[in-house]
Amino acid sequence: MSVNYKPMPTQVICPNCQQTVLWTKESAFKPFCSERCKMIDLGDWASEKHAIAGEDVQYVDQEDYLEH
């Protein structure tokens, strides 16, 4: 007797709405549950609602480096 073992796909939680998402080839928007949740997250990054922690960038005036 042979046993066909098929592991269950990994499940993740949609970062936007907390719905369970199966991590499979068919899950086109993973880790999001839908295109809507993906676009909401993209908008949050674009509006700087999300940010990666780090030191502020110090901008330098380019004229200080140009030859006169």
N, C-alpha and C positions, 0 to 999 in steps of 0.2 A: 504494500500500500504506500503510495507516494503522497506526500503532503506538499501542497503548493503554498509556500509562504510568501505573502506579498506584504512588505512593510507598509504601515500607514504613512501617508505623506505628512511632512512637518506642517504644523499649524502655527501661524503667527497672528498677531493682533494688528488690525489696521491702525496706524498711528493717528489717524484723524477721528474715526468714529468708534473705534474699539471692537469692530465686528471681527469674527474669526475668519481668516483667509487661509486656504490650503496652498502650500508652496509646491505647485505643480507647473508643468509646461503650459497648461491651459489657463493659468492665472496670469492674465496679460498685464495687470497693473500692480503686481506684488512689489512691495509689501502692502500696497493699498488694496482695498476691496473693489474700487471702481475708478474710472477716469475722473469722476467728480472729486473724490477724496484726494487723488493725486494732484489735481489742479488747485484745490484749496491749499494744499501743502506748498506747492510751488509759489502761489500768491503770498503765503506767509513769509517765505524766504525772500521774495522780491521786495516786499514791503519792510523787510528787516525785522519782522516779528520774531523770527528765528535768527540766531547768530552763533558762530563758533567762538568760544571763549579765546581770548588772546589779548596781547597788548595792542593799544591803538597804533595805527600807522602814522608815522611822522612824514609829512610831505615836505619836499625841499623845493625852493624856487629854482626853476631851471636856468634862469638868467645868471645865477651864481656860478654855473658850470660852463657857460658859453664864453668863447673867446671874443674879446672886443677888438 
